[in-house]
Amino acid sequence: MNFAYKLRGEIKRDMFSQNDLKALFYPMTNAALHNGVSRSLKSKNLVKLKRGLYLFSKELRQGSVSKFLIANKMYEPSYVSFESALSYHGLIPEAVYTTTSACVQRKSKNFKNDLGDFSYDYVPCLDFFLGVYHEMEKGGVLIANPLRALFDLIYLRKKRYDSIEEVEEDLRVETFNLKAEVKKYSVREIESLAVQYKKKIIINFYELLIKAFK
């Protein structure tokens, strides 16, 4: 029986790891598992996301698979942020073709597979998941709220902004939408996020937001 079809009958998730296979098919040898996976990749029944992480082909999937969910799983712990989150929340108008994420590891990572490009950049936030939530419409993916994503991007760019107009021009952020987001939070809440980075450039940006919109 085709390995991928046998696997489809045994596993409920559309995305799975090498460790999942070992547990599921114990005591099958690693060599036999490798051969089964290799044949399934060659026949296009499986998609390799990265070493040791796989996805069923479209024909075998039980539902749609979010690129954001894949991003969460390929490099953990991480969450979708920067341009991808800003675009998703409508703060920037452009489509983003690389799925961008923040990670706790100091080493940046980039992956490319059949589903697209995925990038991960370090963010030194003391409370790593502050301002990050589970987006259930995307299958429960971890994604930054608009302000967290913007603060992350400011940190990544390492550029000081002296006016909202500069922010709008350089980052393509929609000022009206940014103002609406800032209005959702108290000054204390925004400050609590800013101080997590322990970076002067972030404090400067926080002060700019407060001066412009509070």
N, C-alpha and C positions, 0 to 999 in steps of 0.2 A: 504493500500500500504506500502511496506517495507520502513522504515524511510530513510535508506541510499540512496535508489533509488530515492525517492522523493527529497531528498536533492541534489542528483546529477543533477536533472533536474532544480534546482533552483540556484545553485551556480557554478560559472565558475572556481574558483580556486580548486586545488587538496588538498591544506592545508587550514585549517580554524580554528577559535577559538570559544570558547563558546559564546563570545560576538557577533560574526558573526551570530551564530544560534539564539540568542535572537532577534537580529534586523530582521533577515529573517523571523522568525516564530511568530513575535509579533501578537497577545497577548497570544500566547501559554504559559502556566505556566512553571516554572522552573522544576517542577516535571515531567510534560509530556515530556519536552526536555530531561531530565535525563533518563527517561525510554526508549525513542527512541534511544539515544546514547548507552545506556547499551545493548540493544538488538542488535544493529548494531556491537558493539565491540564483543559480544558473537558469532555472526554469521560470524565474520571476514570480514565484509564489510567495517569496519572502523579500523584504527590503532591509538592507543593512543600514541602520542609522549611525552606528559607530561600532567599534570593536566590542562585541559582547552584548549588543542591544539591537533588537530586531522588531520588525513590524510586518504584519500580514499584508499581502497585496490587496489592492482594491476589491478584487473579486472575492477574497476570503474574509475581509473585514466585516464585523458585525454592525458597524456604524461609521460615521465620519470621525476623523482624527484631527484634533487641533494641533497646529504647529506650535502653539504656545505650550500645550501639554508636553509635546515632544521635547521642547526646549527645557522645560522643568526637569525632565528625566535624564537628559543626556549629560548634564553636569550639575551635580547636587552638592550642597544646597545652593539654589539659585532661584530667581524670580524674573519675570519679564519686566523690563524697564527701559529707560532711555527713549530712543525714537519710536520703538515699537509700541510701548505703553502710551506715549503721548499721541501717537497716531490713532490708536485704538480708542482713546478717550476724547478724541476730536480737538486736541490742543494744537496740533499741527496739521495742515491740509494735505501734505504729501503722503503718498503710499510709501511704505517702508518694505524693502525687498529682503533685507537681512533681518532675521529675528534676533533682537538684541536683548541681552539679559545681564543682570548684576549678579556677581558671585562673591562668596566670602573668601575664596582662595586668592592669594596675591598674584598668581600666574593667570594671565588672560588665556582664553582658549577660543579656537575657531573650528567649526565642523562644517563639512559640506557633504550632503547626500542627495538622494533622489528627490527629497522634499524641499530642498533649498539650502540656504546658508544660515548658520547660527553662530553668533558671537557672544562672548562672555567677558565682562570686565569687572575688575575688583572695585568694591565700594567699601570704605572704612567706617561704615556706620556702626556705632557701638551696639545699638539694638537693631540687628540686621533686618528684622522683619517689621519694624515700625513703619506704618503707612503702606503695608503690603497686605493684600486680602485674597481670599479664594473667589475667583470669578466663576460662578456656577454655570453661567451660560456658555462657558468655554470648557466645561467638564471639570470644574474645580481647580483650574490652574492658578498658580500663585502669580499675581501681577501687582505692580506698584500702582497706587492711586496717582492722580495727575501731579500733585505737588511733590510726592516722593520721587516720581520719575524725573521731574524737572530738576530737583535738587541733585539727583544722581548725575544727570547730564551736565549740570554746571560743574560738578566735581570733576567729571571726566574731561571736559573741555579745558578746565583750569584757566578760565578767562574771567576777568573782572568786568562786570557790567555796571555802568553808572546811570543808566536810564532804562525805563521800560521799552522805549523806542529802539534802543540797541538790542535788547532781548528779542523783540519782535522781528527786527531786520536780520539778525544773525541766526537765530534759531527757528525762525518762521512761526513763532508761537502766536496764536490768535489772542490779542489783548483782551477782548471782550470775554472770551472763555476763561482766560487766566484770572481775570478779576472775579468772575463767578466762583471759581474754585477757591480763591483766597477767602472770599466772603463766607465760605462754609465752615471756616475754622476760626477759633479765637487766636489772638496774638500769642497767648501762652502756648497753645498747641503747635503753632508754626515754629515758635522759638524752640520748643522741646525737640522738634525734628532737626532744626538747624544745628543745635549744639552737639548732636550725636556725631557729627563728622569731625569735630575739633579742627576745622579749617577756616581760616580768616576769610577766604573767598566765599564760603557758604554763609557765614555770618553777614558779610557785606550784601549778599543777594537777599537774604532774609530781611535785612533793614530796608532794602530797596522796595521789596514787596509791601512791607508795612507802610512805608512812606507814601507809596502810590495808591494803595487800595484800602487802607484802614483809617 
